[in-house]
Amino acid sequence: MRFPAVQRSARNVWWVLLAILALNAVLKILFFSGLTQADDFSYGVYSFSFFRLPLPWDMTLDFRALRLSLLLPVSLLFRVLPPSELAAVLYPTLASLGMVVLVFLIGRKLYSDTAGLFAAFAFATFPGDVIYGTMLLPDVLAPFFLVLSVWAFLNAEENPGGRSRWWYLAAGLALFLAFNARENSYWFLLFFLPFAFNAERWKRGFWMAGAGFAIPILLLYGFYAVKTGDFFYNVHLAEAQRDPLLKSGYIPPNAKNWLTAFYYMFPGFRHIPGRETQYISPLFGFTFYLGVPLLVYSAVRGVLTRERRYLLAPWWFLVGYGFIEFGTISFSSYQMMLKLPRFLLTVTPALALGYGLALADAFGLGRKPAAQPVPVREGKRKAPERPAPNRRWLVWITAPAAAAALLWVLFFSWKVMGYQNDSLEFNMRSFRWANGILQELPRKPIYGTGGWWNNKLSFYLLPDIRFADMPWRRSDMLRDLTAVKDPAELRGSYVVLDRTNFSGQNDLRIRHDYAAVGPWVLLPPGDWKLLGAQYGTELYEVPDDWTYIQPDSTALVHDSFMHSLQADDYVLFLHNLHPEFISKLNKDQFWGLFNLLKDGNNPNRAEILSSRLEYREFEGKVKVYLNIF
């Protein structure tokens, strides 16, 4: 079973490919992500700190810091470029652009030039790959190396003699790099499994693919053994940091984890009682709705024509999806991974190949079928070959249908890219706003209310290595405001009050309790300098000689109550209300009251605050009671 080269067309396709690359680059510019998640900021700090700060080589080390095929190229870029978002995502962006080229080359090898171009065009416009194509995450790097491995493997299949061995070696090495970027990429070994049952392939050097994968692992894990005494240090480190996630429920139990990836591809098949069914995937649009049937078309064509090349993309997709959906993240027990939509990016190159073949056929631009011999009975003279039946008339049906379907998919892909871009901008606005202020100020310790603040400010304030905050080396310059017991600790610092960390309206669903923090959080002292207040976040500078004098209970609750209205903080508003009064409110009444009191132009506001506001004690603390019933 081999994949010999297909006949190349005489047309020059490279200008078309260049135009597709330009389209992908324009989409990446229009919907540029940068550092927007959480892990990507950590990867940026880890990359910058390589060769600058020592690693502890114990169980405090984040196992993601050992993803060297992701981190080391970025670290080298930081040696010649400043630690900016653009520098951090340059490497994965180039890899994402490289995947467009590799998808074309693979489609060209398997099918035809035209099919390769269609595949490259489809991949260049997939919304998930555009959005994540400018992020510093392994979700781009691992697929890039997997696609590179397939391309090298196909080159080995084409090249006779000794050259095939080196291509097989390159395929194995690329698979190792994918495995190092994201450990669960080992599933791709299953992709190569059917090709192992061929003696001729082993003679031509297929064993070199295994060597290319295994030897770097042995060398790397041997290095870990020298540093730590544990050959499987990386595996044990990942398990130690995974187990708390299992106990907390962040990684859901298997019973709640079935068919999650399926619903990411086809959300329309999932109906949640009480909610409207969502048909469009928020990351993939309708690309899977069309792409999976096209992969089925490729598989059926492969079975009917007995050409195994048509089975490669469906097999790639099936193995990848099967592992994401049902694979285990534990070697000792069957534990499904926490599924995220972006994990499906490992199979979008295969999806694009399905698009390429089907669209080339639909528009009548695929490989022309070879002449078919006429069956000859024994003893009869061999008849001349007859040409394959001409079915060009089908193009008048398939081409308009394919064009309409493709435009439908592209329209919603554009909408999804806009939605994702707006969503990421919304999530990042408070961090980028605060960063813009802090970067212009003298460097001082920063106290924050938790969440992703340390994670993001740690990167934003580089190259000052004092802000490089890592699990095994906590920064002295980034501190936890909720842990402060003595207000004198806050002198000469900046304070970030992210009030979403008390409402839970943030990415981490963090929800601190106002009862567990100091009164200076409920009511920032008047002698703190307010640097700005936006997006539910307040930024203060604390004077070097600041001394906290706590207001009496009534003054504290009154001013805190009024501050909650100014800051639009309904949780602080609720915290100041007397429980007896709260018990008289239903949900609609609570929100109606809150919105009324926030509105300075509402004539009822002054009357309620001046004549209907009382202070009553509850468990030794003063609370607000409103006589409005």
C-alpha positions in Angstrom: 0.0 0.0 0.0 1.7 3.1 -1.2 0.8 6.7 -2.3 2.6 7.3 -5.6 2.7 10.8 -6.9 -0.3 12.0 -8.9 0.1 13.6 -12.3 0.8 17.3 -11.9 -1.1 19.8 -14.0 0.9 22.1 -16.3 -0.7 25.2 -14.8 1.2 27.4 -12.4 -0.7 27.2 -9.1 1.7 29.1 -6.9 0.2 32.5 -7.6 -3.2 31.2 -6.5 -1.7 29.7 -3.4 0.0 33.1 -2.7 -3.4 34.8 -3.0 -4.9 32.3 -0.5 -2.0 33.0 1.9 -2.6 36.7 1.5 -6.3 36.1 2.3 -5.4 34.2 5.4 -3.0 36.9 6.5 -5.6 39.6 6.0 -8.1 37.6 8.1 -5.5 37.1 10.8 -4.9 40.9 10.9 -8.6 41.7 10.9 -9.3 39.2 13.7 -5.9 39.4 15.5 -6.1 37.8 18.9 -2.7 38.1 20.5 -2.4 37.1 24.2 -6.1 36.8 25.2 -6.6 33.6 27.1 -4.7 32.7 30.3 -2.2 30.0 29.5 -0.8 32.1 26.7 0.4 34.8 29.1 2.1 32.0 31.2 3.7 30.6 28.0 5.0 34.1 27.3 6.5 34.5 30.8 8.0 31.0 30.7 9.5 31.7 27.3 11.0 35.0 28.4 12.4 33.5 31.6 14.2 30.6 29.9 17.9 30.9 30.5 17.2 33.9 32.7 15.6 32.2 35.7 16.5 28.7 36.9 13.9 25.9 36.9 13.3 24.2 40.3 13.2 20.6 38.9 10.7 19.5 41.6 6.9 19.0 41.8 6.3 22.7 42.0 7.3 23.2 38.3 4.4 23.7 35.9 4.5 20.8 33.4 3.7 23.3 30.6 7.1 24.8 31.1 8.5 21.6 29.6 6.8 22.1 26.3 10.0 23.1 24.6 8.9 22.9 21.0 6.5 25.7 21.9 8.6 27.8 24.3 12.1 27.7 23.0 11.5 29.4 19.6 9.6 32.1 21.4 12.4 32.4 23.9 14.9 32.9 21.0 12.6 35.6 19.5 12.6 37.4 22.8 16.4 37.6 22.6 16.1 39.9 19.5 12.6 41.4 20.0 11.0 43.1 23.0 8.5 41.1 25.0 5.4 42.3 23.2 2.2 40.5 22.2 3.3 40.6 18.6 6.7 39.0 19.3 5.0 36.4 21.5 2.6 35.2 18.8 4.9 35.6 15.8 6.1 31.9 15.9 2.6 30.3 16.1 1.3 32.8 13.4 4.0 31.7 11.0 3.2 28.0 11.9 -0.5 28.7 11.1 0.4 30.2 7.8 2.7 27.3 7.1 -0.2 24.9 7.7 -2.1 26.6 4.8 0.9 25.7 2.5 1.2 22.1 3.9 -2.5 21.4 3.5 -2.1 22.5 -0.2 0.9 20.3 -0.6 -0.8 17.3 0.9 -4.0 17.8 -1.1 -1.8 18.1 -4.2 0.0 14.9 -3.5 -3.2 13.0 -2.7 -5.6 14.4 -5.3 -4.6 17.2 -7.7 -3.4 20.8 -7.8 -6.9 22.1 -7.8 -8.0 20.0 -4.9 -5.0 21.2 -3.0 -5.9 24.8 -3.6 -9.5 24.2 -2.5 -8.2 22.5 0.6 -5.9 25.4 1.3 -8.7 27.9 0.8 -11.0 26.1 3.1 -8.4 25.8 5.8 -7.4 29.5 5.4 -11.0 30.5 6.1 -11.9 28.2 8.9 -12.8 30.5 11.8 -11.2 28.5 14.6 -7.9 28.3 12.8 -7.9 32.0 12.0 -8.8 33.0 15.6 -6.3 30.7 17.3 -3.7 31.2 14.5 -2.4 34.3 16.3 -2.4 33.0 19.9 0.6 31.5 21.8 -1.0 28.2 22.5 -0.1 24.5 21.6 -3.4 24.3 19.8 -1.7 25.7 16.7 1.8 24.3 17.1 0.7 20.6 17.7 -1.5 20.5 14.5 1.3 22.2 12.5 3.8 19.5 13.4 1.2 16.7 12.8 0.5 18.1 9.3 4.3 18.3 8.8 4.5 14.7 9.8 1.9 13.6 7.2 3.6 15.6 4.5 7.0 14.1 5.3 5.4 10.6 5.3 3.8 11.2 1.9 7.2 12.3 0.6 8.7 9.1 1.9 6.0 7.1 0.1 6.8 8.9 -3.2 10.6 8.7 -3.0 12.3 5.4 -3.8 15.6 4.2 -2.3 17.5 5.8 0.5 15.8 9.1 0.4 12.6 7.6 1.7 14.3 6.8 5.0 15.1 10.4 5.7 11.6 11.4 5.0 10.3 8.7 7.4 12.7 10.0 10.0 11.4 13.6 9.5 7.9 12.3 9.9 8.7 10.7 13.2 10.6 13.8 14.4 7.7 16.1 13.5 5.4 13.8 15.5 7.8 14.1 18.5 7.7 17.9 18.3 3.9 17.7 18.3 4.0 15.4 21.3 6.3 17.9 23.1 4.0 20.8 22.3 1.0 19.0 23.7 1.5 15.6 25.3 -1.8 14.0 24.2 -0.6 14.3 20.6 0.7 10.8 20.9 -2.7 9.7 19.5 -1.3 10.4 16.1 0.7 7.1 16.3 -2.7 5.5 15.6 -2.8 7.4 12.3 0.3 5.5 11.2 -0.9 2.1 12.5 -2.5 0.8 9.2 0.7 1.5 7.3 2.8 -0.7 9.6 1.4 -3.9 8.1 3.5 -3.8 4.9 6.8 -5.6 4.7 7.9 -3.5 1.7 7.4 -0.3 3.6 9.6 -1.5 6.4 12.4 -2.4 4.0 12.2 1.1 2.6 12.8 2.5 6.1 9.5 2.9 7.8 11.2 2.0 11.0 13.0 5.3 10.8 9.7 7.1 11.6 9.6 5.2 14.9 13.2 6.1 15.6 12.5 9.8 14.8 9.8 9.8 17.4 11.4 7.6 20.1 15.0 8.7 20.2 14.3 12.4 21.0 11.9 11.2 23.8 14.6 8.9 25.2 17.1 11.7 25.1 14.8 14.3 26.7 13.4 11.9 29.4 17.0 10.8 30.1 17.8 14.5 30.7 14.9 14.7 33.1 16.2 11.6 34.9 19.6 13.2 35.3 18.1 16.4 36.7 15.4 14.8 38.9 16.2 11.1 39.3 12.8 10.3 37.7 12.8 9.2 34.0 9.1 9.8 33.8 9.3 13.2 35.6 7.2 15.0 32.9 4.4 12.4 33.2 4.4 12.4 37.0 4.4 16.2 37.0 1.4 16.3 34.7 -0.5 13.7 36.8 0.2 15.6 40.1 -1.2 18.8 38.6 -4.1 17.0 37.0 -5.4 15.2 40.1 -6.6 18.4 41.9 -8.5 19.4 38.8 -10.3 16.0 38.9 -11.2 16.4 42.6 -12.4 19.9 42.1 -14.7 18.9 39.2 -12.9 21.2 36.7 -12.3 18.0 34.7 -15.7 16.5 34.7 -16.4 12.8 35.5 -16.7 10.5 32.5 -20.5 10.2 33.0 -20.8 14.0 32.2 -18.1 14.0 29.5 -19.7 12.0 26.7 -20.1 13.4 23.2 -18.8 16.9 24.3 -16.6 17.3 21.2 -19.5 16.2 19.0 -21.6 19.0 20.3 -18.8 21.5 19.7 -18.9 20.4 16.1 -22.7 20.2 15.8 -24.3 22.2 18.5 -27.7 21.9 16.8 -27.9 18.3 17.9 -27.8 19.3 21.5 -31.0 20.4 23.2 -30.8 21.8 26.8 -34.2 22.0 28.5 -35.1 25.6 29.1 -32.7 26.9 26.5 -33.0 27.8 22.9 -31.1 25.3 20.7 -28.0 26.8 19.2 -27.3 25.7 15.7 -24.1 27.6 14.9 -20.9 26.6 16.5 -19.4 29.7 18.2 -15.9 28.7 17.1 -16.4 26.7 13.9 -19.6 28.1 12.4 -21.0 25.6 9.9 -17.7 24.2 8.7 -18.2 20.8 10.4 -21.8 20.6 9.2 -20.5 20.6 5.6 -17.0 19.2 6.1 -17.9 15.9 7.7 -20.3 14.8 4.9 -17.5 15.8 2.5 -15.1 13.5 4.3 -17.7 10.7 4.0 -17.8 11.4 0.3 -14.0 11.0 0.2 -14.2 7.7 2.1 -17.0 6.3 -0.1 -15.1 7.3 -3.2 -12.0 5.5 -1.8 -14.0 2.3 -1.2 -15.7 2.4 -4.6 -12.5 3.1 -6.6 -10.2 1.1 -4.3 -7.9 4.1 -4.2 -6.6 4.2 -0.6 -5.4 7.9 -1.0 -9.0 8.9 -0.6 -9.3 7.2 2.8 -6.3 9.1 4.3 -8.2 12.3 5.3 -11.3 10.5 6.7 -9.0 8.2 8.7 -7.0 11.2 10.0 -10.2 12.9 11.1 -11.8 9.7 12.6 -8.7 8.8 14.7 -8.3 12.4 15.9 -11.9 13.0 16.8 -12.2 9.5 18.4 -9.3 10.3 20.7 -10.5 13.8 21.6 -14.0 12.4 22.4 -13.1 9.1 24.1 -9.3 9.2 24.8 -7.9 9.0 28.3 -5.6 11.4 30.0 -4.5 8.8 32.6 -2.4 5.7 32.1 -3.6 4.0 35.3 -7.4 4.5 34.8 -9.9 5.6 32.1 -10.3 9.3 32.6 -11.5 11.4 29.7 -9.9 14.8 29.3 -11.7 18.1 29.8 -12.8 18.9 26.3 -12.4 22.4 24.9 -13.5 23.5 21.4 -10.0 24.4 20.4 -8.8 20.8 20.8 -10.6 20.0 17.5 -8.0 22.1 15.7 -6.0 19.0 15.4 -8.5 17.6 12.9 -9.4 20.7 10.9 -6.5 20.0 8.4 -8.1 16.7 7.6 -11.5 18.4 7.3 -10.0 20.9 4.8 -8.7 18.0 2.7 -12.3 16.7 2.5 -13.3 20.1 1.3 -10.6 20.1 -1.3 -11.4 16.8 -3.0 -15.2 17.3 -3.0 -15.1 20.9 -4.2 -12.6 20.1 -7.0 -15.0 17.3 -8.1 -18.1 19.4 -7.8 -16.7 22.2 -10.0 -15.4 19.7 -12.5 -11.8 20.6 -11.8 -10.5 17.4 -10.2 -8.3 14.8 -11.7 -9.7 13.4 -14.9 -10.5 9.7 -14.6 -8.1 7.4 -16.5 -9.4 5.4 -19.5 -11.2 2.2 -18.4 -10.2 -1.1 -20.0 -13.1 -3.2 -21.4 -13.4 -6.6 -19.7 -12.2 -9.4 -22.0 -13.4 -13.0 -21.8 -10.8 -15.7 -22.0 -10.0 -16.8 -25.5 -11.3 -13.6 -27.1 -9.3 -10.9 -28.7 -8.5 -7.9 -26.4 -10.7 -5.0 -27.2 -9.4 -1.5 -27.3 -9.7 0.6 -24.2 -12.7 2.8 -24.0 -12.7 6.3 -22.5 -14.4 6.9 -19.2 -17.9 8.0 -19.4 -18.3 11.8 -19.8 -20.3 13.2 -17.0 -19.5 16.9 -17.5 -23.2 17.6 -17.5 -23.2 16.9 -13.8 -21.1 20.0 -13.2 -24.2 22.1 -14.1 -25.8 20.6 -11.0 -23.0 20.1 -8.6 -21.1 23.4 -9.2 -24.0 25.8 -8.3 -24.9 23.6 -5.3 -21.3 23.6 -4.1 -20.9 27.3 -4.6 -24.1 28.0 -2.7 -23.1 25.7 0.2 -19.6 27.2 0.3 -20.9 30.8 0.4 -23.3 29.8 3.2 -20.4 28.4 5.2 -18.2 31.3 4.5 -20.8 33.8 5.5 -21.3 32.3 8.9 -17.5 31.8 9.3 -17.1 35.5 8.9 -19.8 36.1 11.5 -18.2 33.7 13.9 -14.8 35.3 13.5 -16.3 38.7 14.3 -18.1 37.2 17.4 -15.0 35.6 18.7 -12.9 38.7 18.1 -15.5 40.9 20.0 -15.7 38.4 22.8 -11.9 38.3 23.3 -11.7 42.0 23.2 -14.5 42.3 25.8 -12.7 39.8 28.1 -9.4 41.6 27.7 -10.5 45.3 27.9 -10.0 45.7 31.7 -6.6 44.1 31.6 -5.4 46.1 28.6 -6.8 49.3 30.1 -5.0 48.8 33.5 -1.8 47.7 31.7 -1.8 50.9 29.7 -1.9 52.9 32.9 0.6 50.9 34.9 3.2 50.7 32.2 3.6 54.5 32.3 4.1 54.6 36.1 7.1 54.0 38.3 7.4 50.3 39.2 5.8 49.4 42.6 4.2 46.4 44.1 0.7 45.7 42.7 -2.0 44.2 44.9 -4.9 42.6 43.1 -8.1 40.7 43.8 -7.0 37.6 42.0 -8.3 36.0 38.8 -6.1 36.4 35.8 -4.5 39.7 37.0 -1.2 38.3 38.1 -1.1 36.1 35.1 -1.5 38.9 32.6 0.3 41.7 34.4 3.2 39.4 34.8 3.8 39.4 31.0 2.7 43.0 30.4 5.4 44.4 32.9 8.3 42.5 31.3 11.2 42.9 30.7 11.2 43.7 34.5 11.9 40.2 35.6 10.7 40.9 39.1 7.2 40.7 37.7 7.8 37.2 36.2 5.1 35.4 38.2 5.3 31.5 38.0 3.8 28.8 40.2 7.3 27.8 41.4 8.5 31.3 41.8 5.8 33.7 43.0 6.6 37.4 42.2 7.2 39.7 45.1 5.8 42.5 43.0 2.4 40.9 42.4 0.5 40.3 45.6 -2.9 39.1 46.7 -5.1 41.8 48.1 -7.5 39.3 49.8 -4.6 38.0 51.9 -3.7 41.4 53.4 -4.4 41.6 57.2 -2.5 44.7 58.1 -3.4 47.7 55.9 0.1 49.1 56.4 1.3 46.5 53.9 -0.4 48.5 51.2 1.7 51.6 51.6 3.6 52.6 48.4 1.8 50.2 46.1 -0.9 50.1 43.4 -4.2 48.4 44.1 -6.4 46.8 41.5 -10.0 46.3 42.6 -11.6 44.0 40.0 -15.1 43.9 41.3 -16.0 41.1 38.9 -14.1 38.9 41.3 -16.9 39.5 43.9 -19.7 38.9 41.4 -18.3 35.9 39.7 -18.7 37.5 36.2 -15.3 36.6 35.0 -13.6 33.8 33.0 -12.6 31.8 36.1 -16.0 32.2 37.8 -14.1 33.4 40.8 -16.3 34.8 43.5 -14.8 36.3 46.6 -16.9 37.3 49.6 -16.8 41.0 50.7 -17.1 39.7 54.3 -13.7 38.1 54.0 -11.7 41.2 53.0 -10.6 44.3 54.7 -12.9 47.4 54.9 -10.6 49.3 52.6 -11.9 47.1 49.8 -15.5 47.9 50.6 -14.7 51.6 50.6 -11.4 52.7 49.1 -9.9 55.4 51.4 -10.2 59.0 50.2 -6.5 59.5 50.3 -5.8 56.7 47.8 -5.2 58.3 44.4 -7.7 57.0 41.9 -5.8 56.4 38.7 -8.9 55.2 36.7 -12.1 53.3 36.9 -13.5 51.3 34.0 -15.0 47.9 33.1 -15.8 47.1 36.7 -12.3 47.7 37.8 -10.8 50.5 39.9 -7.1 51.3 39.9 -5.5 53.2 42.9 -2.1 54.4 44.0 -1.5 54.2 47.8 0.7 56.9 49.3 4.0 55.9 50.8 3.0 57.3 54.2 -0.6 56.2 54.2 -2.2 55.3 57.5 -5.6 53.7 57.6 -8.2 55.2 59.9 -11.4 53.1 59.7 -14.7 55.1 59.7 -17.2 54.2 62.3 -19.6 51.4 61.3 -22.5 53.7 60.2 -20.2 55.9 58.1 -18.5 52.9 56.6 -21.7 51.2 55.5 -23.3 54.4 54.3 -20.3 55.4 52.1 -19.7 51.9 51.0 -23.4 51.6 50.0 -23.1 54.9 48.0 -19.9 53.7 46.4 -21.6 50.5 45.2 -24.0 52.6 43.2 -21.2 54.7 41.8 -19.1 51.7 40.9 -22.2 49.8 39.6 -21.3 46.9 41.9 -24.5 45.1 42.8 -22.7 42.6 45.0 -21.3 45.3 47.2 -24.8 46.9 47.2 -26.3 43.5 48.3 -23.5 43.1 51.0 -24.6 46.4 52.6 -28.3 45.6 52.8 -29.9 44.2 55.9 -30.9 40.5 55.5 -34.4 41.3 56.8 -34.9 43.8 54.0 -33.4 41.4 51.4 -35.9 38.8 52.4 -38.7 41.1 51.3 -37.4 41.5 47.8 -37.9 39.2 44.8 -35.4 39.1 42.0 -37.2 41.7 39.9 -37.6 44.1 42.8 -34.0 43.8 43.7 -32.8 44.8 40.2 -35.5 47.5 39.9 -34.3 49.1 43.2 -30.6 48.8 42.3 -31.2 50.4 38.8 -33.4 53.2 40.3 -30.8 54.1 42.9 -28.0 54.1 40.3 -29.8 56.7 38.2 -29.0 60.1 39.5 -31.8 61.6 37.3 -34.5 59.6 38.9 -36.6 61.8 41.2 -37.4 58.9 43.5 -33.7 58.3 44.3 -33.2 61.4 46.5 -36.4 60.8 48.4 -35.5 57.1 49.2 -31.9 58.0 50.2 -32.9 61.0 52.3 -36.0 59.8 54.2 -36.4 56.1 53.8 -32.8 54.9 54.6 -32.2 53.4 58.1 -29.3 51.7 59.8 -29.9 48.5 61.7 -27.6 46.1 63.4 -27.2 42.5 62.3 -24.8 40.2 64.1 -22.8 43.1 65.4 -22.5 44.9 62.1 -24.5 47.9 60.8 -26.6 47.3 57.6 -28.8 49.4 55.4 -32.6 49.0 55.7 -34.9 50.9 53.3 -38.5 51.6 54.4 -40.1 51.3 51.0 -42.7 48.7 51.7 
